[in-house]
Amino acid sequence: MNLRVAVPLFFALTAFGCKQNARPAPPSVPVTVAKAEERPVPFEITAPGTVEPIRAVAVASQVSGLVTGVNFQEGDEVTAGQILFRIDSRSYRNALQQAQAALARDLGQLQNAQRQVDRYQSLARSEYVTDEQYQALKTTAEGLVATVQSDSAAVDNAKLNLENTTIRAPISGRTGSLLIKEGNLVRAPGSGAMVLLNQTKPIQVRFAVPASYLPEIRQRQQENLKVRVSLNDGRPPLTGELAFVDNAVDTTTGTIMLKGRFENADGALWPGQFVTATLVLYVQNSVVVPAPAVMNGERGPYVFVVSSDQKASTRPVEVGRTVEDVVIVIKGVSLGETIVTDGQLRLTPNAKVEIKTEGGDGAAPPAPGRGPGGEGAPAGGGGNRRGGQDGRESTS
């Protein structure tokens, strides 16, 4: 074969073979993305709590007698001063009348003795009577003064006993089970409580947090720190204020006891109820990404960042707390960068990606806090893949 013909033919065959052996480019990986954004993020401490009344009163009788009336139903809301029970008052009314009669008798004797003292005083000066007679009358009058004072105290005591036959609510609150019913005999002391009365409006929630937070809590205590309570029944959390910090750390558990005060106008909080309490220490602007975007690797947490040419690359990050469905990024991601939130398991470094959107091609990527299912849907799936210092705000 002519050399001029063989050489071009060789290169043509070689090029054809290379073209046949070339591998096709890998397909783009469909992913969901979100923008890293800055938002105010609260620093919160979460702990289990117990609802308790601010005031609890065991209503008991201060006098003995037969219960002649019960003026409420079990579980009623009562107001301070409202009549709850009536005790048979006849013997106490008689005792009051007897004490009043004794006071009137002794008061008359005192007035007569004082008149005699006044008369004998001038006679003693003129020496018509001896000084001993005058001093005897004066001593008698002084003794009657003490007797009248004793009678007055007896009258006051009898009035008090008579008033105590009508038992009134000492505070506003909700009554519990009736412990002594109408027709029963009560003895004071000894019969015990007749009904338990709990103040529920306002009410408080008791919870304990690690003592390591105590310096910051004390520093910010004058700022009227907010406390949120979740009832674990789907209703929105209730908001109150931090009202009490215990004066000592529990050395057994290493925690400090706190109490939050809530108006509880609708009665949602009930004494003895178990709730989840959250103390909000402060709010700080931070760069956040959805929680599912943070992956854990051998070298720590990382994310996939999508570049302008639609390629995903890994980026090590330093993360902080997780708040709801977002993670605070301390280092590694800049504001506005596009982060992969779903589809990371199919990605390799510098892989080509195809961004899936909620409204079709060309729609903007969802913001942190919006999952693939639409606005408000939980990001999901990222709680067990994040690293860093997460978890400091939750105690149990």
Buried (B, 14 or more C-beta within 10 A) or exposed (E): EEEEEEEEEEEEEEEEEEEEEEEEEEEEBEBBBBBBBEBEBBBBBBBEBBBBBBBBBEBBBBBBBEBBEBBBEEEBEBEEEEBBBBBBBEBBBEBBEEBBEBBEEBBEBBEEBBEBBEEBEEEBEEEEBEEEEBEEBBEBBBEBEEBBEEBBEBBEEBBEBBBBBBBBBEBBBBBBEBBBEEEEEBEBEEBEBBBBBBBBBBBBBBBBBBBEBBEEBEEBEEEEBBBBBBBEEEEEEBBBEBBEBBEEBEEEEEBBBBBBBBEBEEEBBBBEBEBBBBBBBEEEEBBBBBBBBBBBEEEBBBBBBBEEEBBBBBBEBBBBBBBEBBBBBBEBBEEEBBBBBBBBEEBEEEBBBEBBBBEEEEEEBBBBBBBBEEEEEBBBEBBEBBBBEBEBBBBE
